Amino acid sequence: MAPAAPNVSAAANHVTIAGFAFAPSTLTISRGTTVTWTNDDSAPHTVTSSASGPLHSSTLHRGDTYSYTFNSTGTFGYYCMIHPDMHGTVVVK
């Protein structure tokens, strides 16, 4: 039996920032997928790699978006520099 195809719907590559949280908090995607974060909060936020990773958004105000295309496999943790208790993860297979 062939493995299930990855979910490629628009929702599969979108993260909403609302209620001082990233939703979904963990996103699993295929290599080459572009992920877009949208700030739906009234407070500003960032999308910043936890380590020396590739995510470095500017400050996102309400309605702002940030996109990044993941061309390497791995697990990419990130957080909000303004609210460091906000964390998320992108798993690229």
N, C-alpha and C positions, 0 to 999 in steps of 0.2 A: 504494500500500500504506500502511495506517495505521501510525503509529509504535507500538512496543510499549508496552503499559500499564506504569506503574511497579509495582514489586514492593510490595505492600501487606501482606505477611505480618507477623506479630508480630516476627519476627527482623529485619525491615527497619527497625524503629524502636527497636532495643535495642542498647546498648553495654555490654559487660562490662568491669569493671576487675579485672584479674588479672595476676599476675606483673609488677607495676609497669608495666602497659601498658593502653591502651584498645583494645578489640577489638570491631568493626573500627576501625582507626585513621582511616579515612575512610568516612563514611556519606553516601550520596546519597539524598535524600528529596524528596517533593513538598511544596509550600507548604501549611501547615495541619496538618502531621504533628507529633505529640507524640513526642519521643525520651525514653527512660528509660535512665539509667545505673544500674547495680547494682555495688556494691563487693563483689567476691568475694575480695578480698585480706585478709590479716590486718592489714595496715597501713592507717591512715586516708588518705583522698585527697579532693581537691576537683575540681569541674568549673568552671573559671573561664575566661572569655573572654580571649583573647590581647590584644585591643585593648579598645576601649570597648564591646564587644558585650554581649549580654543574659545570658550564662551566669554565674551567681554562686551556686553551691551552698554550703551549709554544709559542715563537715567530715563526710565520709561514712565511717562505721565499717563493719566487715564486716556485710553483709546490708542496709545502708541503700541507698535509692534516691533519685534526683533526676530530675525530669521537667521538660521545657520544650517548649512548642508554638511551632514556627517559623512565623510568619505573614508573613514577608518572605523574598524570594528573596535569594540571595547565598552567599558562602562564609564560614563561621564557624569560626575557629580557636580552640582552647581548650587548656588545660594543667592540671596539678595544681599548686596553689600550694605544697604541702608537698614535692613531688618535681618541680621545674620541668623536668626532662628528659623528662617524660611529656607527649606532645602528641597531639591528635586534631583532626579536621576534620569539620564537617557541611556538605555542599553542598546547598542548597535550590533546587530548580528550579520 
